[in-house]
């Protein structure tokens, strides 16, 4: 590829590095402004915000997640305008969106359930049933779903949305997938109970989701799998999620035995068995998702 055009511009407009950098600057600026509004309207304290580092709760986090969604979508729209493209070209087109979302959700929920089931059979996870099944449990499940769908959308937009498409268009989609999956893992370094296996799992799931985006040309399958994986892990089984404890769950699960097998305080994602589960998810993506003939700006899709 020709590198003519100077420091700022290349053959296809603003260079990829500057494009991705500008995207994150715009997203951060808009999100910061929205965060300030959320803090003021919600009267959140420093203790409320500090608790986000150790626990998952749909209240404060949901408001912040929606602010992040708005910031990332606005940044996508701005960069699309600069590049004279539709903002939907970055994985957001609605064709077969619901079908792909539901397919991804099915596999995400099934594989997390299988992972926890195997851990329980191996004696590495103890699962306790709820004492009382009530309407409150159903309401809690809906509330968790209302959190995890936009939360998954934030991470998909950030790591498989505009940055992935822009890097893939300018070079190798495989290289773009590796870069964004490593960045995805780096974003999890702030979780206090994250482990080496947990970070390997994050890199692996990032690669699987990039594969799904690459094959379908959209974020919808990855979004469904991502949201359902987290929802099943957190609400259904009551496991820790990347080291963050949950409340308002249906079942209650506790790790047992060595952390490398059970996942320890990290949760099932910290178990060595999460890696073959994700290899299976990658195989499912290849077998069930036909390659898209129109991945915007990328000429070859495997």
C-alpha positions as CSV (number, residue, x, y, z in Angstrom):
1,X,0.0,0.0,0.0
2,X,1.3,3.4,-0.9
3,X,2.3,5.6,2.0
4,X,2.1,8.8,0.1
5,X,0.2,11.7,1.5
6,X,2.4,12.8,4.4
7,X,2.2,12.4,8.2
8,X,-1.6,13.0,8.5
9,X,-3.1,11.6,5.3
10,X,-2.7,8.3,3.4
11,X,-4.3,7.0,0.2
12,X,-7.7,6.5,1.9
13,X,-7.8,9.7,3.9
14,X,-6.7,10.3,7.5
15,X,-4.2,7.7,8.5
16,X,-5.5,4.8,10.6
17,X,-3.5,5.6,13.7
18,X,-4.7,9.2,13.7
19,X,-8.3,8.1,12.9
20,X,-8.4,5.6,15.8
21,X,-6.8,8.2,18.1
22,X,-9.3,10.9,17.1
23,X,-12.2,8.4,17.6
24,X,-11.2,7.7,21.2
25,X,-10.6,11.4,21.9
26,X,-14.1,12.3,20.7
27,X,-15.6,9.4,22.6
28,X,-13.8,10.3,25.8
29,X,-14.8,13.9,25.6
30,X,-18.5,13.3,25.1
31,X,-18.5,10.5,27.7
32,X,-16.8,12.7,30.3
33,X,-19.4,15.4,29.8
34,X,-22.2,12.8,30.1
35,X,-20.6,11.3,33.2
36,X,-20.6,14.7,34.8
37,X,-24.3,15.0,34.2
38,X,-25.0,11.5,35.5
39,X,-23.0,12.2,38.7
40,X,-24.9,15.4,39.4
41,X,-28.4,14.0,38.6
42,X,-27.7,10.8,40.5
43,X,-26.0,12.5,43.5
44,X,-23.4,9.8,43.4
45,X,-20.7,9.9,46.1
46,X,-17.0,8.9,45.9
47,X,-17.9,5.8,47.9
48,X,-20.5,4.9,45.2
49,X,-17.9,5.2,42.5
50,X,-15.3,3.3,44.4
51,X,-17.6,0.4,44.8
52,X,-17.6,-0.1,41.1
53,X,-14.1,-1.5,41.3
54,X,-15.2,-4.4,43.5
55,X,-18.8,-5.2,42.7
56,X,-21.3,-5.3,39.9
57,X,-24.7,-3.6,40.5
58,X,-27.2,-2.5,37.9
59,X,-27.9,0.9,39.4
60,X,-24.9,3.2,39.1
61,X,-23.2,1.1,36.4
62,X,-26.2,1.2,34.1
63,X,-26.3,5.0,34.0
64,X,-22.6,5.2,33.3
65,X,-22.8,2.5,30.6
66,X,-25.5,4.4,28.8
67,X,-23.4,7.5,28.9
68,X,-20.5,5.5,27.4
69,X,-22.8,4.1,24.7
70,X,-23.8,7.6,23.7
71,X,-20.2,8.8,23.6
72,X,-19.0,5.9,21.4
73,X,-21.9,6.1,19.0
74,X,-21.4,9.8,18.6
75,X,-17.7,9.3,17.9
76,X,-18.6,6.6,15.3
77,X,-20.9,9.0,13.6
78,X,-18.3,11.8,13.6
79,X,-15.6,9.6,12.1
80,X,-18.0,8.2,9.6
81,X,-18.8,11.8,8.5
82,X,-15.1,12.6,8.2
83,X,-14.6,9.4,6.0
84,X,-17.8,10.1,4.0
85,X,-19.3,6.8,5.0
86,X,-22.5,5.8,6.8
87,X,-22.0,5.3,10.6
88,X,-23.8,2.0,10.1
89,X,-20.9,0.8,8.0
90,X,-19.0,0.0,11.3
91,X,-20.9,-3.1,12.2
92,X,-24.3,-1.4,13.0
93,X,-26.4,-2.3,10.0
94,X,-29.8,-3.8,10.9
95,X,-30.0,-6.5,8.2
96,X,-30.6,-9.7,10.1
97,X,-29.6,-7.9,13.3
98,X,-32.1,-9.6,15.5
99,X,-31.4,-13.1,14.1
100,X,-27.7,-12.7,14.6
101,X,-28.2,-11.3,18.1
102,X,-30.4,-14.2,19.1
103,X,-28.0,-16.7,17.6
104,X,-25.1,-15.2,19.5
105,X,-27.1,-15.0,22.7
106,X,-28.0,-18.7,22.5
107,X,-24.4,-19.8,22.1
108,X,-23.1,-17.5,24.7
109,X,-25.6,-18.6,27.3
110,X,-25.2,-22.3,26.4
111,X,-21.4,-22.3,26.6
112,X,-21.3,-20.4,29.9
113,X,-23.8,-22.9,31.3
114,X,-21.7,-25.8,30.0
115,X,-18.6,-24.3,31.5
116,X,-20.2,-23.9,34.9
117,X,-21.7,-27.3,34.7
118,X,-18.4,-29.0,33.9
119,X,-16.8,-27.1,36.8
120,X,-19.6,-28.3,39.1
121,X,-19.2,-31.9,38.0
122,X,-15.4,-31.6,38.5
123,X,-16.0,-30.4,42.1
124,X,-14.5,-27.0,41.3
125,X,-17.8,-25.1,41.7
126,X,-20.5,-25.4,44.3
127,X,-23.9,-24.2,43.2
128,X,-26.7,-23.4,45.7
129,X,-30.4,-23.1,44.6
130,X,-32.4,-20.0,45.7
131,X,-34.4,-20.3,48.8
132,X,-37.4,-18.5,47.3
133,X,-38.3,-18.2,43.7
134,X,-40.3,-15.0,43.3
135,X,-41.2,-12.2,40.9
136,X,-38.3,-10.3,42.4
137,X,-35.9,-12.8,40.8
138,X,-37.6,-12.2,37.4
139,X,-37.3,-8.5,37.8
140,X,-33.7,-8.8,38.8
141,X,-33.0,-10.9,35.7
142,X,-34.6,-8.3,33.5
143,X,-32.6,-5.6,35.2
144,X,-29.4,-7.4,34.7
145,X,-30.2,-7.9,31.0
146,X,-30.9,-4.2,30.7
147,X,-27.4,-3.6,32.0
148,X,-25.5,-6.3,30.2
149,X,-26.8,-5.6,26.7
150,X,-25.6,-1.9,26.7
151,X,-22.5,-2.9,28.6
152,X,-21.6,-5.4,25.9
153,X,-22.4,-2.8,23.3
154,X,-19.9,-0.4,24.9
155,X,-17.1,-3.0,24.6
156,X,-18.1,-4.1,21.1
157,X,-18.1,-0.5,19.9
158,X,-14.8,0.2,21.5
159,X,-12.9,-2.9,20.5
160,X,-14.8,-4.4,17.5
161,X,-16.5,-1.3,16.1
162,X,-14.9,1.6,14.4
163,X,-11.3,0.9,15.5
164,X,-11.4,-2.7,14.3
165,X,-13.0,-1.8,11.0
166,X,-10.6,1.1,10.4
167,X,-7.5,-1.0,11.2
168,X,-8.8,-3.9,9.1
169,X,-9.5,-1.6,6.1
170,X,-6.0,-0.2,6.2
171,X,-4.1,-3.5,6.6
172,X,-4.7,-7.0,7.7
173,X,-7.9,-7.9,9.5
174,X,-5.9,-10.6,11.5
175,X,-3.5,-8.0,12.7
176,X,-6.4,-5.7,13.6
177,X,-8.0,-8.5,15.6
178,X,-4.8,-9.2,17.5
179,X,-4.3,-5.5,18.3
180,X,-7.8,-4.9,19.4
181,X,-8.0,-8.1,21.5
182,X,-4.8,-7.1,23.3
183,X,-6.3,-3.7,24.0
184,X,-9.4,-5.4,25.2
185,X,-7.3,-7.4,27.7
186,X,-5.4,-4.3,28.8
187,X,-8.8,-2.6,29.6
188,X,-9.4,-5.5,32.1
189,X,-6.1,-4.9,34.0
190,X,-7.9,-2.6,36.4
191,X,-10.0,-5.4,37.7
192,X,-8.4,-6.2,41.0
193,X,-9.0,-10.0,41.0
194,X,-8.0,-10.5,37.3
195,X,-5.5,-13.3,36.8
196,X,-3.2,-14.4,34.0
197,X,-5.6,-17.1,32.8
198,X,-8.4,-14.5,33.1
199,X,-6.5,-12.1,30.8
200,X,-5.8,-15.0,28.3
201,X,-9.5,-15.6,28.3
202,X,-10.2,-12.0,27.5
203,X,-7.7,-12.0,24.6
204,X,-9.3,-15.3,23.3
205,X,-12.9,-14.0,23.5
206,X,-11.8,-10.8,21.8
207,X,-10.4,-12.8,18.9
208,X,-13.6,-14.9,18.7
209,X,-15.7,-11.8,18.6
210,X,-13.5,-10.2,15.9
211,X,-13.9,-13.4,13.9
212,X,-17.6,-13.1,14.2
213,X,-17.6,-9.5,13.1
214,X,-15.2,-10.3,10.3
215,X,-17.5,-13.0,8.9
216,X,-20.8,-11.2,9.4
217,X,-19.8,-7.6,8.8
218,X,-21.7,-6.6,11.9
219,X,-21.5,-6.5,15.7
220,X,-24.8,-8.2,16.3
221,X,-23.7,-11.8,16.8
222,X,-20.8,-10.8,19.0
223,X,-23.1,-8.5,21.0
224,X,-25.6,-11.3,21.7
225,X,-22.9,-13.8,22.7
226,X,-21.1,-11.2,24.9
227,X,-24.3,-10.1,26.7
228,X,-25.7,-13.6,27.2
229,X,-22.3,-14.9,28.4
230,X,-22.1,-12.2,31.1
231,X,-25.8,-12.4,32.0
232,X,-25.7,-16.2,32.5
233,X,-22.5,-16.1,34.5
234,X,-23.6,-13.2,36.7
235,X,-27.3,-13.4,37.1
236,X,-28.2,-17.1,36.5
237,X,-25.2,-18.7,38.4
238,X,-24.2,-15.8,40.6
239,X,-20.5,-16.2,39.7
240,X,-17.9,-13.4,39.9
241,X,-17.4,-11.7,36.6
242,X,-13.7,-10.8,35.9
243,X,-13.2,-10.6,39.7
244,X,-16.3,-8.4,40.3
245,X,-18.9,-9.8,42.7
246,X,-22.6,-9.7,41.9
247,X,-25.8,-9.1,43.8
248,X,-29.4,-9.9,42.9
249,X,-28.5,-13.2,41.2
250,X,-30.7,-16.3,40.9
251,X,-28.4,-19.1,41.9
252,X,-25.3,-18.7,44.1
253,X,-22.0,-20.3,43.1
254,X,-18.7,-20.5,44.9
255,X,-15.4,-21.8,43.6
256,X,-13.8,-24.9,45.2
257,X,-10.4,-26.3,44.8
258,X,-7.4,-24.8,42.9
259,X,-7.9,-21.4,41.4
260,X,-6.5,-22.5,38.0
261,X,-9.4,-24.9,37.6
262,X,-12.2,-23.2,39.5
263,X,-11.3,-19.7,38.4
264,X,-11.1,-18.6,42.1
265,X,-12.3,-15.1,42.9
266,X,-12.0,-14.2,39.2
267,X,-15.0,-16.4,38.3
268,X,-15.4,-19.1,35.6
269,X,-13.5,-16.8,33.2
270,X,-10.4,-17.4,35.3
271,X,-10.6,-21.2,34.9
272,X,-8.3,-22.9,32.4
273,X,-11.4,-24.6,31.1
274,X,-12.7,-21.3,29.7
275,X,-10.1,-21.5,27.0
276,X,-11.4,-24.7,25.3
277,X,-14.9,-23.3,25.7
278,X,-13.9,-20.3,23.7
279,X,-12.2,-22.5,21.1
280,X,-15.5,-24.3,20.7
281,X,-17.3,-20.9,20.4
282,X,-14.8,-20.0,17.6
283,X,-15.6,-23.3,15.8
284,X,-19.3,-22.6,16.2
285,X,-18.8,-19.1,14.7
286,X,-17.0,-20.6,11.7
287,X,-19.6,-23.3,11.2
288,X,-22.7,-21.2,11.6
289,X,-21.8,-17.8,10.2
290,X,-21.4,-17.6,6.5
291,X,-18.8,-15.1,5.4
292,X,-20.3,-11.7,4.5
293,X,-19.7,-10.6,0.9
294,X,-19.8,-6.9,2.0
295,X,-17.5,-6.2,4.9
296,X,-17.1,-2.4,4.3
297,X,-13.6,-1.6,3.0
298,X,-12.2,-5.0,3.5
299,X,-11.7,-7.0,0.3
300,X,-11.3,-10.6,1.7
301,X,-13.3,-12.4,4.2
302,X,-12.4,-16.0,5.1
